[in-house]
Amino acid sequence: MATTYINLPVESVDSVIQSSLGELAEMVDADRVLIINLDIEEQTVTAVNEWFHSGIESTINTLKGIPLSLSPEVDALFRGEILYIQDTQSIPEGNLHKLFETGGVKSFLSVPLIRNGVCNGSIVMTWIRGHHPCIEDEVRILRVFALMLVNIQMRKDADELIHKSSEKFRDLVENINDVFFTLDTNGIIT
């Protein structure tokens, strides 16, 4: 899967991520895989990508602007900790418990997306058809994928900055009434 992302054009990233979510889910028999973004200012999370198993309903449209104050478990996740709950019914009553119950989630695994030491979101796997005893290899796979996603986002951000800078320079050059030229180290116009 990792080789798919090497030299991948930025405009193809979203479709490849979607495909990768499906591959990850099938590898560990998950029913749903989500990528969640964290809005630090608003203290909310929003699902931005979702893959779900046949027969499972989509939740991406209902997971927008969810408050971070759901539970201490969610707070731990956004401190950069992995969150695994084998039996969601075992967590105390409250908003998170209710969210899991509403979605029919039986087991839950989330790995944070850390960029420059700050959690910007997470990759979430849920199991609805049954409880899932998570193994360390599954966590490792998600960690590697999380690193790939962070690197892809950094590349997308860099490409966007280059594009904006290029546009700004082009506008400047096209709208100025002076002559521009460049010289090499010998003072010759290039």
C-alpha positions as CSV (number, residue, x, y, z in Angstrom):
1,M,0.0,0.0,0.0
2,A,2.8,2.4,0.9
3,T,4.3,2.2,-2.6
4,T,1.0,3.6,-4.0
5,Y,1.7,6.9,-2.4
6,I,5.3,7.3,-3.8
7,N,5.2,10.1,-6.4
8,L,1.4,10.1,-6.3
9,P,0.0,13.3,-7.9
10,V,-1.6,15.5,-5.3
11,E,-4.9,15.5,-7.1
12,S,-5.1,11.7,-6.9
13,V,-4.5,11.5,-3.1
14,D,-8.1,11.5,-2.0
15,S,-9.2,8.6,-4.1
16,V,-6.1,6.5,-3.1
17,I,-6.8,7.3,0.6
18,Q,-10.3,6.0,0.1
19,S,-9.0,2.8,-1.5
20,S,-6.5,2.4,1.3
21,L,-9.1,2.7,4.0
22,G,-11.0,-0.2,2.4
23,E,-7.8,-2.3,2.2
24,L,-7.1,-1.6,5.9
25,A,-10.6,-2.5,6.9
26,E,-10.6,-5.7,5.0
27,M,-7.2,-6.7,6.5
28,V,-8.5,-6.5,10.1
29,D,-12.2,-7.3,9.3
30,A,-13.3,-3.8,10.5
31,D,-16.8,-2.6,9.6
32,R,-15.9,1.1,9.3
33,V,-12.7,3.2,8.9
34,L,-12.8,6.9,9.3
35,I,-10.3,9.7,9.2
36,I,-11.2,12.4,11.7
37,N,-10.0,16.0,11.8
38,L,-9.5,17.9,15.0
39,D,-10.5,21.6,15.2
40,I,-8.4,22.8,18.1
41,E,-10.1,26.3,18.2
42,E,-13.6,24.9,18.2
43,Q,-12.7,21.8,20.2
44,T,-14.6,19.5,17.8
45,V,-13.9,16.6,15.6
46,T,-15.3,16.0,12.1
47,A,-15.1,12.9,9.9
48,V,-13.5,13.7,6.6
49,N,-13.1,10.3,5.0
50,E,-15.0,7.1,5.5
51,W,-15.0,3.5,4.2
52,F,-17.7,1.2,5.4
53,H,-18.5,-2.5,4.9
54,S,-21.4,-3.6,2.8
55,G,-24.6,-3.6,4.9
56,I,-23.2,-0.9,7.3
57,E,-24.6,2.6,7.1
58,S,-22.5,5.6,6.5
59,T,-21.9,8.0,9.4
60,I,-19.7,10.6,7.8
61,N,-22.6,13.2,7.6
62,T,-23.5,12.7,11.3
63,L,-19.9,13.0,12.6
64,K,-19.4,16.7,12.0
65,G,-18.6,19.2,14.8
66,I,-18.7,16.5,17.6
67,P,-17.5,18.2,20.8
68,L,-14.2,16.9,22.2
69,S,-15.6,16.8,25.7
70,L,-17.2,13.5,25.1
71,S,-15.1,11.6,27.7
72,P,-11.7,11.4,29.3
73,E,-10.9,8.7,26.7
74,V,-11.3,11.1,23.8
75,D,-9.1,13.7,25.6
76,A,-6.4,11.0,25.9
77,L,-6.6,10.3,22.2
78,F,-5.9,14.0,21.4
79,R,-2.9,14.0,23.7
80,G,-1.5,11.6,21.2
81,E,-2.4,8.3,22.8
82,I,-3.9,5.3,21.1
83,L,-7.4,4.5,22.1
84,Y,-8.7,0.9,22.0
85,I,-12.0,-0.2,23.5
86,Q,-12.8,-3.9,23.0
87,D,-16.3,-3.6,24.4
88,T,-17.8,-0.2,24.1
89,Q,-20.5,-1.2,26.6
90,S,-17.8,-1.2,29.3
91,I,-17.3,2.5,29.2
92,P,-19.2,4.7,31.6
93,E,-22.6,6.1,30.6
94,G,-22.2,9.5,28.9
95,N,-22.0,11.1,25.5
96,L,-19.3,8.7,24.1
97,H,-21.2,5.7,25.3
98,K,-24.4,7.1,23.7
99,L,-22.5,7.8,20.4
100,F,-21.2,4.2,20.3
101,E,-24.6,2.8,21.1
102,T,-26.3,4.9,18.5
103,G,-23.9,3.8,15.9
104,G,-24.0,0.1,17.0
105,V,-20.2,0.2,17.6
106,K,-19.0,-2.8,19.6
107,S,-15.2,-2.3,19.4
108,F,-13.2,0.8,18.7
109,L,-9.6,1.6,17.8
110,S,-8.2,5.0,17.1
111,V,-4.7,6.1,16.3
112,P,-3.8,9.8,16.4
113,L,-2.4,11.8,13.5
114,I,0.5,13.7,15.0
115,R,2.1,16.5,13.1
116,N,4.9,18.6,14.6
117,G,4.0,17.2,18.0
118,V,0.4,18.2,17.8
119,C,-2.6,15.9,17.2
120,N,-4.5,17.0,14.2
121,G,-7.0,14.1,14.0
122,S,-7.1,10.3,14.1
123,I,-7.7,7.2,12.1
124,V,-10.7,5.3,13.6
125,M,-11.7,1.7,13.1
126,T,-14.9,0.4,14.4
127,W,-16.4,-3.1,14.5
128,I,-20.2,-3.3,14.5
129,R,-20.9,-7.0,13.6
130,G,-19.0,-8.2,16.7
131,H,-16.4,-7.4,19.3
132,H,-12.8,-7.4,18.0
133,P,-9.8,-8.4,20.1
134,C,-7.2,-6.0,18.7
135,I,-3.6,-7.2,18.2
136,E,-0.4,-5.2,18.3
137,D,0.2,-5.7,14.5
138,E,-3.1,-3.9,13.8
139,V,-2.0,-1.0,15.9
140,R,1.4,-0.9,14.1
141,I,-0.3,-0.9,10.7
142,L,-2.5,2.0,11.7
143,R,0.5,3.9,13.1
144,V,2.3,3.5,9.8
145,F,-0.7,4.6,7.8
146,A,-1.1,7.6,10.2
147,L,2.5,8.6,9.4
148,M,1.8,8.3,5.7
149,L,-1.3,10.5,6.0
150,V,0.5,13.1,7.9
151,N,3.3,13.1,5.3
152,I,0.7,13.4,2.5
153,Q,-1.0,16.3,4.2
154,M,2.4,18.1,4.6
155,R,3.0,17.5,0.9
156,K,-0.4,18.8,0.0
157,D,0.2,21.9,2.2
158,A,3.6,22.5,0.6
159,D,2.1,22.2,-2.9
160,E,-0.6,24.7,-2.0
161,L,1.9,27.2,-0.6
162,I,4.0,26.8,-3.8
163,H,1.0,27.4,-5.9
164,K,-0.1,30.5,-4.0
165,S,3.4,31.9,-4.1
166,S,3.7,31.2,-7.8
167,E,0.3,32.9,-8.4
168,K,1.4,35.9,-6.3
169,F,4.7,36.2,-8.2
170,R,2.9,35.9,-11.6
171,D,0.4,38.6,-10.6
172,L,3.3,40.9,-9.5
173,V,5.3,40.4,-12.7
174,E,2.3,40.8,-15.0
175,N,1.1,44.0,-13.4
176,I,4.3,45.9,-12.9
177,N,5.6,48.4,-15.5
178,D,9.3,47.8,-15.0
179,V,11.6,45.4,-16.9
180,F,12.9,42.3,-15.1
181,F,16.0,40.4,-16.0
182,T,18.3,38.0,-14.3
183,L,22.1,37.8,-14.2
184,D,24.4,34.9,-13.8
185,T,27.4,35.0,-11.4
186,N,29.5,36.6,-14.2
187,G,27.0,39.5,-14.7
188,I,25.7,38.2,-18.0
189,I,22.0,38.6,-18.6
190,T,20.4,35.2,-18.6
